[in-house]
Amino acid sequence: MDSKYNKGIIIIFFVLIIINISVHIYNYNNDDYEYFNINYISYDKESNVAQLSVKRIGSYESRFTCVINGENGNLSISSINSECLINIKPDNHFKLSIISNNKEYDDYDLDNYLKDILYFKFNSDEIYLSIGGENTFGYEDVTTKDIDYGFYSSDENIFKIEDNKVIGVNAGDAYLVSDRVDSKIHIIVTDLISNYNISNKKKPLLSCNFYSDEENDELDKILSYQVNNAGYATRAGAIQAARFLTLEFNYRVPYFYENGRVHSSGINFVDGEGRYYKAGLYLSDSRKKNIVAKFAGPSIWGCPLTNYEEEPSYGFHDGSKMPNGLDCSGFIAWVLKNGGFDPGDIGAGESTYPYQMTDLAELVPITDDLIYSNKVRAGDLINYSGHIAMIIGIDDNNYYVAESLPYLGGVRGMIYPKDKVNETFDYIVLMDSFYKEDGNYTVMWN
């Protein structure tokens, strides 16, 4: 009896469970309200379109319709597999209505379902700084709210941040970061370069074998980084190459009368002796492998090389050893080459060679009207017979000129008052037709 009784109780128990489950399913399927999930999926910056997903929760099989309400009207989207995919422009405001089983559900404000930060990208992956040097950093973003990124330095012993500028503190590297985004900028602070400066005091003369291969490599990276930021193959890129060697490089590249050029005529076909028509700096022996033709070299900048000019007033004697470096047109040819141009290893303007710096663009005599007009720009060349230089800055009163001369002791930045510039120079080469593009042009460097 007890066994039959127990079996009956168990059967009744399972029947009640089944009935209960059926009731719940019935009640669920006949509920008066349906539930939907709205989720952010992705954002495409090119088209400025964000995608959202609307999914129904539950076991309904009937289709539903998403109605997007915007300023320019309504758009209806039918669900597929219990999901609507909605594409909207996040800088507009949209509301969503859902129609299902002949019921319309309340408006959903779609702004509430977008991420705060849809897109973020720093303008550069790395920044090089001198100790005490500073640089601005920028970024592109698309946000749906006002965002305080709270940028900070991963190591304030290396660099600090003030007013959206990074400032070098000590040599080393660290990162500019934010807890709001995954992106970061690699900040390299180096003592291989200095802050921009033009003064009457000469920088120390570059000595022989002062830099290692690794330091030469690092300086080449810094130069390339700066030119690319200014705009490779633009006016600004050429200016930056000139500013780098005259203002930021810690030492003065010596003046050396050329022993010849890499020139298509084949006359005095010599490479790297008073000139260096290549990308980068000529500071370590590893660069000698790039030399095409030698006469008295190869010898890197600052190292002894036989000179064949007789200019005793500047210390040059025929057959004596002088530190290798750049002559005037050799310097400007190097600047243009490193700025992204290929004019050839050409001379200053008066030579037996057929093609010269003064032939690159419009050669204009210097007059008061020209000097005080807006026609002259940084990056233009400035000339007198046998000499060529580049204007690297202009203010109300002065031209700032990068040049290499024997009486200056090599490559230097010089200041020429506008009211006296015609006492030294005769012509300006207006270079718009040569550069064609300005890049991130600045009249001055600060």
C-alpha positions as a Markdown table, in Angstrom:
| # | Residue | x | y | z |
|---|---|---|---|---|
| 1 | Met | 0.0 | 0.0 | 0.0 |
| 2 | Asp | 2.7 | 2.4 | 1.0 |
| 3 | Ser | 4.6 | 1.8 | -2.3 |
| 4 | Lys | 1.5 | 2.4 | -4.5 |
| 5 | Tyr | 0.7 | 5.5 | -2.5 |
| 6 | Asn | 4.1 | 6.9 | -2.9 |
| 7 | Lys | 4.0 | 6.3 | -6.7 |
| 8 | Gly | 0.7 | 8.1 | -6.9 |
| 9 | Ile | 2.2 | 11.1 | -5.1 |
| 10 | Ile | 5.2 | 11.3 | -7.4 |
| 11 | Ile | 2.9 | 11.1 | -10.5 |
| 12 | Ile | 0.7 | 13.9 | -9.2 |
| 13 | Phe | 3.8 | 16.0 | -8.4 |
| 14 | Phe | 5.2 | 15.7 | -12.0 |
| 15 | Val | 1.8 | 16.5 | -13.5 |
| 16 | Leu | 1.6 | 19.6 | -11.4 |
| 17 | Ile | 5.1 | 20.7 | -12.6 |
| 18 | Ile | 4.2 | 20.2 | -16.2 |
| 19 | Ile | 0.9 | 22.1 | -15.8 |
| 20 | Asn | 2.9 | 24.9 | -14.0 |
| 21 | Ile | 5.5 | 25.1 | -16.8 |
| 22 | Ser | 2.7 | 25.2 | -19.5 |
| 23 | Val | 1.0 | 28.0 | -17.6 |
| 24 | His | 4.2 | 30.0 | -17.5 |
| 25 | Ile | 4.9 | 29.5 | -21.2 |
| 26 | Tyr | 1.4 | 30.4 | -22.0 |
| 27 | Asn | 1.5 | 33.5 | -19.8 |
| 28 | Tyr | 4.9 | 34.5 | -21.3 |
| 29 | Asn | 3.7 | 34.1 | -24.8 |
| 30 | Asn | 0.6 | 36.1 | -24.1 |
| 31 | Asp | 2.2 | 38.8 | -22.1 |
| 32 | Asp | 1.0 | 42.2 | -23.1 |
| 33 | Tyr | 4.5 | 43.7 | -23.2 |
| 34 | Glu | 7.6 | 42.7 | -25.2 |
| 35 | Tyr | 11.2 | 43.4 | -24.3 |
| 36 | Phe | 14.0 | 44.5 | -26.6 |
| 37 | Asn | 17.8 | 45.0 | -26.3 |
| 38 | Ile | 19.4 | 48.0 | -28.0 |
| 39 | Asn | 23.2 | 47.7 | -28.3 |
| 40 | Tyr | 26.0 | 49.8 | -30.0 |
| 41 | Ile | 27.8 | 47.8 | -32.6 |
| 42 | Ser | 30.4 | 49.9 | -34.5 |
| 43 | Tyr | 31.3 | 53.3 | -36.0 |
| 44 | Asp | 32.7 | 54.1 | -39.4 |
| 45 | Lys | 34.5 | 57.5 | -39.4 |
| 46 | Glu | 34.7 | 57.8 | -43.2 |
| 47 | Ser | 30.9 | 57.7 | -43.6 |
| 48 | Asn | 30.3 | 59.1 | -40.1 |
| 49 | Val | 27.8 | 56.3 | -39.5 |
| 50 | Ala | 27.2 | 54.4 | -36.2 |
| 51 | Gln | 25.4 | 51.0 | -36.2 |
| 52 | Leu | 23.0 | 49.9 | -33.5 |
| 53 | Ser | 21.3 | 46.5 | -33.0 |
| 54 | Val | 17.8 | 46.0 | -31.8 |
| 55 | Lys | 17.0 | 42.5 | -30.7 |
| 56 | Arg | 13.8 | 41.1 | -29.2 |
| 57 | Ile | 14.1 | 39.1 | -26.0 |
| 58 | Gly | 12.0 | 36.0 | -25.8 |
| 59 | Ser | 10.6 | 33.3 | -28.1 |
| 60 | Tyr | 8.5 | 35.3 | -30.5 |
| 61 | Glu | 8.9 | 34.3 | -34.1 |
| 62 | Ser | 6.9 | 37.1 | -35.7 |
| 63 | Arg | 8.7 | 40.0 | -37.3 |
| 64 | Phe | 8.8 | 43.5 | -36.0 |
| 65 | Thr | 9.5 | 46.9 | -37.4 |
| 66 | Cys | 12.0 | 49.5 | -36.2 |
| 67 | Val | 10.9 | 53.1 | -37.1 |
| 68 | Ile | 13.7 | 55.7 | -36.9 |
| 69 | Asn | 12.3 | 59.2 | -36.2 |
| 70 | Gly | 14.6 | 62.0 | -37.3 |
| 71 | Glu | 14.5 | 65.7 | -38.3 |
| 72 | Asn | 14.2 | 64.7 | -42.0 |
| 73 | Gly | 11.4 | 62.2 | -41.5 |
| 74 | Asn | 10.9 | 58.5 | -40.6 |
| 75 | Leu | 12.6 | 55.4 | -41.8 |
| 76 | Ser | 11.2 | 51.9 | -41.3 |
| 77 | Ile | 13.4 | 48.8 | -41.0 |
| 78 | Ser | 12.0 | 45.3 | -40.8 |
| 79 | Ser | 13.6 | 42.8 | -38.5 |
| 80 | Ile | 15.5 | 39.8 | -39.8 |
| 81 | Asn | 16.0 | 36.8 | -37.4 |
| 82 | Ser | 14.5 | 38.9 | -34.6 |
| 83 | Glu | 17.0 | 41.8 | -35.1 |
| 84 | Cys | 17.0 | 45.2 | -36.7 |
| 85 | Leu | 20.3 | 46.8 | -37.7 |
| 86 | Ile | 20.1 | 50.6 | -37.6 |
| 87 | Asn | 22.6 | 53.0 | -39.2 |
| 88 | Ile | 22.6 | 56.6 | -38.0 |
| 89 | Lys | 24.8 | 59.7 | -38.1 |
| 90 | Pro | 25.7 | 60.4 | -34.5 |
| 91 | Asp | 25.8 | 64.2 | -34.9 |
| 92 | Asn | 22.0 | 64.1 | -35.4 |
| 93 | His | 19.4 | 63.1 | -32.9 |
| 94 | Phe | 17.1 | 60.1 | -33.5 |
| 95 | Lys | 14.3 | 58.3 | -31.6 |
| 96 | Leu | 13.3 | 54.8 | -32.2 |
| 97 | Ser | 9.8 | 53.3 | -32.1 |
| 98 | Ile | 9.2 | 49.5 | -32.3 |
| 99 | Ile | 6.0 | 48.0 | -33.9 |
| 100 | Ser | 5.3 | 44.4 | -33.1 |
| 101 | Asn | 2.2 | 42.3 | -32.9 |
| 102 | Asn | 0.1 | 45.4 | -33.7 |
| 103 | Lys | 1.6 | 47.2 | -30.7 |
| 104 | Glu | 3.8 | 50.3 | -30.8 |
| 105 | Tyr | 6.3 | 50.6 | -28.0 |
| 106 | Asp | 7.5 | 53.9 | -26.6 |
| 107 | Asp | 10.2 | 56.1 | -28.2 |
| 108 | Tyr | 13.8 | 55.2 | -27.3 |
| 109 | Asp | 16.3 | 58.0 | -27.5 |
| 110 | Leu | 19.1 | 56.5 | -29.5 |
| 111 | Asp | 21.7 | 59.0 | -28.2 |
| 112 | Asn | 21.6 | 57.0 | -25.0 |
| 113 | Tyr | 22.8 | 53.9 | -26.7 |
| 114 | Leu | 25.9 | 55.3 | -28.4 |
| 115 | Lys | 29.4 | 55.1 | -26.8 |
| 116 | Asp | 30.7 | 58.3 | -25.4 |
| 117 | Ile | 33.8 | 58.0 | -27.6 |
| 118 | Leu | 33.1 | 56.7 | -31.1 |
| 119 | Tyr | 36.5 | 57.4 | -32.6 |
| 120 | Phe | 39.9 | 58.5 | -31.3 |
| 121 | Lys | 43.3 | 58.8 | -32.9 |
| 122 | Phe | 46.4 | 60.8 | -32.0 |
| 123 | Asn | 47.9 | 62.8 | -34.9 |
| 124 | Ser | 51.3 | 61.1 | -34.4 |
| 125 | Asp | 52.5 | 57.9 | -32.8 |
| 126 | Glu | 55.7 | 59.4 | -31.4 |
| 127 | Ile | 57.2 | 62.8 | -30.6 |
| 128 | Tyr | 60.9 | 63.7 | -30.2 |
| 129 | Leu | 61.9 | 66.4 | -27.7 |
| 130 | Ser | 65.1 | 68.0 | -26.6 |
| 131 | Ile | 65.6 | 68.4 | -22.9 |
| 132 | Gly | 63.5 | 71.5 | -22.1 |
| 133 | Gly | 62.0 | 71.4 | -25.5 |
| 134 | Glu | 58.2 | 71.4 | -26.0 |
| 135 | Asn | 55.7 | 70.3 | -28.7 |
| 136 | Thr | 52.0 | 70.4 | -29.0 |
| 137 | Phe | 50.1 | 67.1 | -29.5 |
| 138 | Gly | 46.8 | 66.7 | -31.3 |
| 139 | Tyr | 44.2 | 64.2 | -31.9 |
| 140 | Glu | 41.0 | 63.5 | -33.9 |
| 141 | Asp | 37.9 | 62.2 | -32.1 |
| 142 | Val | 34.2 | 61.7 | -32.6 |
| 143 | Thr | 32.3 | 61.9 | -29.3 |
| 144 | Thr | 28.7 | 62.0 | -28.2 |
| 145 | Lys | 29.5 | 63.9 | -25.0 |
| 146 | Asp | 32.0 | 66.4 | -23.7 |
| 147 | Ile | 35.0 | 64.3 | -22.9 |
| 148 | Asp | 37.8 | 65.1 | -20.4 |
| 149 | Tyr | 40.6 | 62.7 | -21.5 |
| 150 | Gly | 42.8 | 63.5 | -18.6 |
| 151 | Phe | 46.0 | 63.0 | -20.5 |
| 152 | Tyr | 49.1 | 62.3 | -18.4 |
| 153 | Ser | 52.7 | 61.2 | -18.6 |
| 154 | Ser | 53.6 | 57.6 | -17.8 |
| 155 | Asp | 56.9 | 59.0 | -16.3 |
| 156 | Glu | 57.1 | 62.7 | -15.3 |
| 157 | Asn | 60.9 | 62.3 | -14.8 |
| 158 | Ile | 61.0 | 62.0 | -18.6 |
| 159 | Phe | 58.4 | 64.6 | -19.7 |
| 160 | Lys | 55.5 | 66.5 | -18.3 |
| 161 | Ile | 52.3 | 67.9 | -19.8 |
| 162 | Glu | 51.2 | 71.6 | -19.6 |
| 163 | Asp | 48.4 | 73.2 | -21.7 |
| 164 | Asn | 48.3 | 70.4 | -24.3 |
| 165 | Lys | 52.1 | 70.6 | -24.7 |
| 166 | Val | 54.6 | 67.9 | -23.9 |
| 167 | Ile | 57.9 | 69.3 | -22.3 |
| 168 | Gly | 61.1 | 67.3 | -22.1 |
| 169 | Val | 62.6 | 66.9 | -18.6 |
| 170 | Asn | 65.3 | 64.3 | -18.9 |
| 171 | Ala | 66.7 | 62.0 | -21.6 |
| 172 | Gly | 64.7 | 58.8 | -21.9 |
| 173 | Asp | 61.3 | 57.6 | -23.2 |
| 174 | Ala | 57.8 | 57.4 | -21.8 |
| 175 | Tyr | 54.2 | 57.5 | -23.0 |
| 176 | Leu | 51.4 | 60.1 | -23.2 |
| 177 | Val | 48.3 | 58.2 | -22.1 |
| 178 | Ser | 44.7 | 58.5 | -21.0 |
| 179 | Asp | 42.5 | 56.2 | -19.0 |
| 180 | Arg | 39.7 | 56.9 | -21.5 |
| 181 | Val | 41.3 | 55.6 | -24.6 |
| 182 | Asp | 43.7 | 52.8 | -25.6 |
| 183 | Ser | 45.8 | 55.0 | -27.9 |
| 184 | Lys | 49.1 | 56.5 | -26.7 |
| 185 | Ile | 52.0 | 58.5 | -27.9 |
| 186 | His | 55.6 | 57.4 | -27.5 |
| 187 | Ile | 57.6 | 60.4 | -26.2 |
| 188 | Ile | 61.4 | 60.3 | -26.8 |
| 189 | Val | 63.4 | 62.9 | -25.0 |
| 190 | Thr | 67.0 | 63.1 | -26.2 |
| 191 | Asp | 70.1 | 65.2 | -25.6 |
| 192 | Leu | 71.1 | 64.7 | -29.3 |
| 193 | Ile | 69.2 | 67.9 | -30.2 |
| 194 | Ser | 68.8 | 71.3 | -28.5 |
| 195 | Asn | 66.1 | 74.0 | -28.4 |
| 196 | Tyr | 65.8 | 76.2 | -31.5 |
| 197 | Asn | 68.1 | 79.2 | -31.2 |
| 198 | Ile | 69.8 | 81.8 | -33.3 |
| 199 | Ser | 72.5 | 83.9 | -31.7 |
| 200 | Asn | 75.8 | 85.6 | -32.5 |
| 201 | Lys | 77.5 | 82.9 | -30.5 |
| 202 | Lys | 78.7 | 80.0 | -32.6 |
| 203 | Lys | 77.8 | 76.5 | -31.7 |
| 204 | Pro | 80.8 | 74.2 | -31.0 |
| 205 | Leu | 82.5 | 72.9 | -34.1 |
| 206 | Leu | 81.7 | 69.2 | -34.9 |
| 207 | Ser | 84.7 | 67.1 | -34.1 |
| 208 | Cys | 85.8 | 63.9 | -35.8 |
| 209 | Asn | 84.0 | 60.6 | -34.9 |
| 210 | Phe | 82.0 | 62.3 | -32.2 |
| 211 | Tyr | 78.9 | 60.2 | -32.9 |
| 212 | Ser | 78.4 | 56.5 | -32.9 |
| 213 | Asp | 76.5 | 54.6 | -35.6 |
| 214 | Glu | 73.5 | 54.3 | -33.2 |
| 215 | Glu | 73.5 | 58.0 | -32.5 |
| 216 | Asn | 73.7 | 58.8 | -36.2 |
| 217 | Asp | 70.8 | 56.4 | -36.8 |
| 218 | Glu | 68.8 | 58.2 | -34.0 |
| 219 | Leu | 69.5 | 61.6 | -35.4 |
| 220 | Asp | 68.4 | 60.5 | -38.9 |
| 221 | Lys | 65.1 | 59.2 | -37.3 |
| 222 | Ile | 64.6 | 62.6 | -35.6 |
| 223 | Leu | 65.3 | 64.5 | -38.8 |
| 224 | Ser | 62.9 | 62.3 | -40.8 |
| 225 | Tyr | 60.2 | 62.5 | -38.1 |
| 226 | Gln | 60.4 | 66.3 | -38.1 |
| 227 | Val | 60.4 | 66.7 | -41.9 |
| 228 | Asn | 57.5 | 64.3 | -42.2 |
| 229 | Asn | 55.5 | 66.2 | -39.6 |
| 230 | Ala | 56.2 | 69.4 | -41.4 |
| 231 | Gly | 55.3 | 67.8 | -44.7 |
| 232 | Tyr | 57.7 | 65.7 | -46.8 |
| 233 | Ala | 58.2 | 67.3 | -50.3 |
| 234 | Thr | 56.6 | 70.6 | -49.3 |
| 235 | Arg | 57.9 | 74.0 | -48.5 |
| 236 | Ala | 57.6 | 73.3 | -44.8 |
| 237 | Gly | 59.5 | 70.1 | -45.1 |
| 238 | Ala | 62.5 | 71.9 | -46.7 |
| 239 | Ile | 62.4 | 74.6 | -44.1 |
| 240 | Gln | 62.4 | 72.0 | -41.3 |
| 241 | Ala | 65.5 | 70.3 | -42.7 |
| 242 | Ala | 67.3 | 73.7 | -42.8 |
| 243 | Arg | 66.1 | 74.5 | -39.3 |
| 244 | Phe | 67.2 | 71.1 | -38.0 |
| 245 | Leu | 70.8 | 71.4 | -39.0 |
| 246 | Thr | 71.3 | 75.1 | -38.2 |
| 247 | Leu | 69.2 | 75.3 | -35.0 |
| 248 | Glu | 68.6 | 71.9 | -33.4 |
| 249 | Phe | 71.7 | 69.9 | -34.2 |
| 250 | Asn | 74.1 | 70.5 | -31.3 |
| 251 | Tyr | 77.2 | 71.2 | -33.3 |
| 252 | Arg | 78.3 | 73.3 | -36.2 |
| 253 | Val | 78.9 | 71.4 | -39.4 |
| 254 | Pro | 82.2 | 72.8 | -40.8 |
| 255 | Tyr | 82.6 | 74.7 | -44.0 |
| 256 | Phe | 84.6 | 72.8 | -46.6 |
| 257 | Tyr | 85.3 | 73.9 | -50.2 |
| 258 | Glu | 83.9 | 71.2 | -52.4 |
| 259 | Asn | 86.3 | 68.8 | -54.2 |
| 260 | Gly | 83.6 | 68.1 | -56.7 |
| 261 | Arg | 79.9 | 67.1 | -57.1 |
| 262 | Val | 77.8 | 64.1 | -58.0 |
| 263 | His | 76.7 | 65.7 | -61.3 |
| 264 | Ser | 75.2 | 64.3 | -64.5 |
| 265 | Ser | 77.9 | 65.9 | -66.6 |
| 266 | Gly | 80.6 | 63.7 | -65.0 |
| 267 | Ile | 82.9 | 66.6 | -64.4 |
| 268 | Asn | 84.6 | 66.4 | -61.0 |
| 269 | Phe | 82.4 | 63.4 | -60.1 |
| 270 | Val | 83.0 | 63.4 | -56.4 |
| 271 | Asp | 80.7 | 62.4 | -53.6 |
| 272 | Gly | 80.6 | 63.6 | -50.0 |
| 273 | Glu | 83.6 | 66.1 | -50.1 |
| 274 | Gly | 82.2 | 69.5 | -49.2 |
| 275 | Arg | 78.8 | 68.1 | -50.1 |
| 276 | Tyr | 76.6 | 65.2 | -49.1 |
| 277 | Tyr | 73.7 | 64.7 | -51.5 |
| 278 | Lys | 71.9 | 62.0 | -49.5 |
| 279 | Ala | 69.2 | 61.6 | -46.9 |
| 280 | Gly | 70.4 | 61.8 | -43.3 |
| 281 | Leu | 73.5 | 63.0 | -41.6 |
| 282 | Tyr | 77.1 | 62.1 | -42.4 |
| 283 | Leu | 78.4 | 61.5 | -38.9 |
| 284 | Ser | 79.6 | 57.9 | -38.6 |
| 285 | Asp | 81.8 | 55.6 | -40.7 |
| 286 | Ser | 78.9 | 53.4 | -41.6 |
| 287 | Arg | 77.7 | 56.1 | -43.9 |
| 288 | Lys | 80.9 | 55.8 | -46.0 |
| 289 | Lys | 79.3 | 52.8 | -47.8 |
| 290 | Asn | 76.9 | 55.2 | -49.4 |
| 291 | Ile | 79.7 | 57.2 | -51.1 |
| 292 | Val | 79.6 | 56.7 | -54.9 |
| 293 | Ala | 82.9 | 58.4 | -56.0 |
| 294 | Lys | 85.8 | 59.7 | -54.0 |
| 295 | Phe | 88.7 | 62.1 | -54.6 |
| 296 | Ala | 90.4 | 62.8 | -51.3 |
| 297 | Gly | 88.0 | 60.9 | -49.1 |
| 298 | Pro | 85.8 | 59.4 | -47.9 |
| 299 | Ser | 85.8 | 61.4 | -44.7 |
| 300 | Ile | 82.7 | 62.0 | -42.6 |
| 301 | Trp | 81.7 | 65.5 | -41.4 |
| 302 | Gly | 84.2 | 66.9 | -38.9 |
| 303 | Cys | 87.1 | 64.5 | -39.9 |
| 304 | Pro | 90.2 | 65.6 | -41.8 |
| 305 | Leu | 90.1 | 65.8 | -45.5 |
| 306 | Thr | 92.6 | 67.2 | -48.0 |
| 307 | Asn | 91.5 | 70.7 | -49.2 |
| 308 | Tyr | 92.6 | 72.0 | -52.6 |
| 309 | Glu | 91.5 | 75.7 | -52.2 |
| 310 | Glu | 93.9 | 78.5 | -51.3 |
| 311 | Glu | 92.0 | 80.9 | -48.9 |
| 312 | Pro | 94.5 | 81.8 | -46.2 |
| 313 | Ser | 92.2 | 84.5 | -44.7 |
| 314 | Tyr | 89.8 | 81.7 | -43.7 |
| 315 | Gly | 92.6 | 79.2 | -42.8 |
| 316 | Phe | 92.3 | 77.1 | -46.0 |
| 317 | His | 95.6 | 76.2 | -47.7 |
| 318 | Asp | 96.0 | 74.1 | -50.8 |
| 319 | Gly | 96.9 | 70.5 | -49.8 |
| 320 | Ser | 96.2 | 71.0 | -46.1 |
| 321 | Lys | 93.9 | 68.9 | -44.0 |
| 322 | Met | 90.6 | 70.5 | -43.0 |
| 323 | Pro | 87.5 | 69.0 | -41.3 |
| 324 | Asn | 85.0 | 67.9 | -43.9 |
| 325 | Gly | 81.6 | 69.5 | -44.1 |
| 326 | Leu | 79.4 | 71.5 | -46.5 |
| 327 | Asp | 79.9 | 74.4 | -48.8 |
| 328 | Cys | 77.0 | 76.8 | -49.4 |
| 329 | Ser | 75.3 | 75.1 | -52.3 |
| 330 | Gly | 76.2 | 71.7 | -50.8 |
| 331 | Phe | 74.2 | 72.7 | -47.7 |
| 332 | Ile | 71.1 | 73.9 | -49.6 |
| 333 | Ala | 71.2 | 70.8 | -51.9 |
| 334 | Trp | 71.3 | 68.7 | -48.7 |
| 335 | Val | 68.4 | 70.7 | -47.3 |
| 336 | Leu | 66.2 | 70.2 | -50.4 |
| 337 | Lys | 67.2 | 66.5 | -50.7 |
| 338 | Asn | 66.2 | 65.9 | -47.1 |
| 339 | Gly | 63.0 | 68.0 | -47.4 |
| 340 | Gly | 61.8 | 65.6 | -50.1 |
| 341 | Phe | 63.1 | 67.1 | -53.4 |
| 342 | Asp | 65.6 | 66.1 | -55.9 |
| 343 | Pro | 67.0 | 69.1 | -57.8 |
| 344 | Gly | 70.4 | 67.5 | -58.2 |
| 345 | Asp | 73.8 | 68.2 | -56.6 |
| 346 | Ile | 73.9 | 71.7 | -58.1 |
| 347 | Gly | 75.8 | 74.9 | -57.5 |
| 348 | Ala | 74.9 | 78.3 | -56.1 |
| 349 | Gly | 74.3 | 80.2 | -59.3 |
| 350 | Glu | 77.4 | 81.2 | -61.1 |
| 351 | Ser | 79.4 | 78.2 | -62.4 |
| 352 | Thr | 80.4 | 76.3 | -65.5 |
| 353 | Tyr | 77.6 | 73.8 | -64.6 |
| 354 | Pro | 74.5 | 74.5 | -66.6 |
| 355 | Tyr | 71.9 | 74.1 | -63.9 |
| 356 | Gln | 72.0 | 76.1 | -60.7 |
| 357 | Met | 70.0 | 76.9 | -57.5 |
| 358 | Thr | 69.1 | 80.3 | -59.0 |
| 359 | Asp | 67.4 | 78.4 | -61.9 |
| 360 | Leu | 65.0 | 76.5 | -59.6 |
| 361 | Ala | 62.3 | 79.1 | -59.6 |
| 362 | Glu | 61.7 | 82.9 | -60.1 |
| 363 | Leu | 64.9 | 84.9 | -59.5 |
| 364 | Val | 63.9 | 88.4 | -58.3 |
| 365 | Pro | 66.3 | 91.3 | -57.5 |
| 366 | Ile | 66.1 | 92.6 | -54.0 |
| 367 | Thr | 64.3 | 95.9 | -53.7 |
| 368 | Asp | 62.6 | 97.7 | -50.8 |
| 369 | Asp | 59.2 | 97.0 | -52.3 |
| 370 | Leu | 60.0 | 93.2 | -52.4 |
| 371 | Ile | 61.5 | 93.1 | -48.9 |
| 372 | Tyr | 58.4 | 94.7 | -47.3 |
| 373 | Ser | 55.9 | 92.8 | -49.4 |
| 374 | Asn | 54.2 | 89.5 | -48.6 |
| 375 | Lys | 55.9 | 87.8 | -51.6 |
| 376 | Val | 59.0 | 86.7 | -49.7 |
| 377 | Arg | 58.3 | 83.6 | -47.6 |
| 378 | Ala | 60.3 | 81.3 | -45.4 |
| 379 | Gly | 61.8 | 78.6 | -47.6 |
| 380 | Asp | 62.7 | 81.0 | -50.4 |
| 381 | Leu | 66.4 | 81.1 | -51.4 |
| 382 | Ile | 68.6 | 84.2 | -51.1 |
| 383 | Asn | 71.6 | 84.8 | -53.2 |
| 384 | Tyr | 74.6 | 86.9 | -54.1 |
| 385 | Ser | 77.3 | 86.0 | -56.7 |
| 386 | Gly | 78.8 | 82.6 | -55.8 |
| 387 | His | 76.6 | 82.1 | -52.7 |
| 388 | Ile | 73.2 | 80.6 | -51.9 |
| 389 | Ala | 71.3 | 80.4 | -48.6 |
| 390 | Met | 67.7 | 79.8 | -47.4 |
| 391 | Ile | 65.4 | 82.1 | -45.5 |
| 392 | Ile | 64.1 | 80.0 | -42.5 |
| 393 | Gly | 62.2 | 82.8 | -40.6 |
| 394 | Ile | 60.7 | 86.2 | -41.1 |
| 395 | Asp | 59.4 | 88.8 | -38.7 |
| 396 | Asp | 58.6 | 92.5 | -39.0 |
| 397 | Asn | 62.3 | 93.5 | -38.9 |
| 398 | Asn | 64.5 | 90.6 | -39.9 |
| 399 | Tyr | 65.2 | 87.7 | -42.2 |
| 400 | Tyr | 66.6 | 84.6 | -40.5 |
| 401 | Val | 68.9 | 82.8 | -42.9 |
| 402 | Ala | 70.4 | 79.4 | -42.9 |
| 403 | Glu | 73.7 | 79.2 | -44.7 |
| 404 | Ser | 77.3 | 77.8 | -44.8 |
| 405 | Leu | 80.2 | 80.2 | -45.3 |
| 406 | Pro | 84.0 | 79.9 | -44.6 |
| 407 | Tyr | 84.0 | 83.1 | -42.5 |
| 408 | Leu | 81.1 | 81.8 | -40.5 |
| 409 | Gly | 83.0 | 78.6 | -39.8 |
| 410 | Gly | 80.3 | 76.4 | -41.3 |
| 411 | Val | 76.5 | 75.9 | -41.2 |
| 412 | Arg | 74.8 | 78.6 | -39.2 |
| 413 | Gly | 71.6 | 80.5 | -38.7 |
| 414 | Met | 72.1 | 84.2 | -39.2 |
| 415 | Ile | 70.0 | 87.3 | -38.6 |
| 416 | Tyr | 69.8 | 90.0 | -41.3 |
| 417 | Pro | 67.8 | 93.2 | -40.7 |
| 418 | Lys | 65.4 | 93.9 | -43.5 |
| 419 | Asp | 66.7 | 97.4 | -44.0 |
| 420 | Lys | 70.2 | 96.1 | -44.5 |
| 421 | Val | 69.7 | 92.8 | -46.2 |
| 422 | Asn | 70.5 | 94.3 | -49.7 |
| 423 | Glu | 74.0 | 95.2 | -48.4 |
| 424 | Thr | 74.8 | 91.5 | -48.4 |
| 425 | Phe | 72.4 | 89.8 | -50.9 |
| 426 | Asp | 71.3 | 90.7 | -54.4 |
| 427 | Tyr | 68.5 | 88.2 | -55.3 |
| 428 | Ile | 65.7 | 86.1 | -53.8 |
| 429 | Val | 64.5 | 83.0 | -55.5 |
| 430 | Leu | 60.7 | 82.9 | -55.0 |
| 431 | Met | 60.1 | 79.1 | -54.6 |
| 432 | Asp | 56.4 | 78.6 | -54.9 |
| 433 | Ser | 56.6 | 77.0 | -58.3 |
| 434 | Phe | 59.3 | 74.6 | -57.1 |
| 435 | Tyr | 57.6 | 73.5 | -53.8 |
| 436 | Lys | 54.0 | 73.6 | -55.1 |
| 437 | Glu | 52.7 | 72.7 | -51.7 |
| 438 | Asp | 53.2 | 74.5 | -48.3 |
| 439 | Gly | 52.7 | 71.6 | -45.9 |
| 440 | Asn | 52.5 | 72.7 | -42.3 |
| 441 | Tyr | 54.2 | 76.0 | -43.0 |
| 442 | Thr | 55.2 | 78.4 | -40.3 |
| 443 | Val | 56.9 | 81.7 | -40.9 |
| 444 | Met | 58.9 | 81.3 | -37.7 |
| 445 | Trp | 59.8 | 78.2 | -35.6 |
| 446 | Asn | 58.0 | 79.4 | -32.4 |
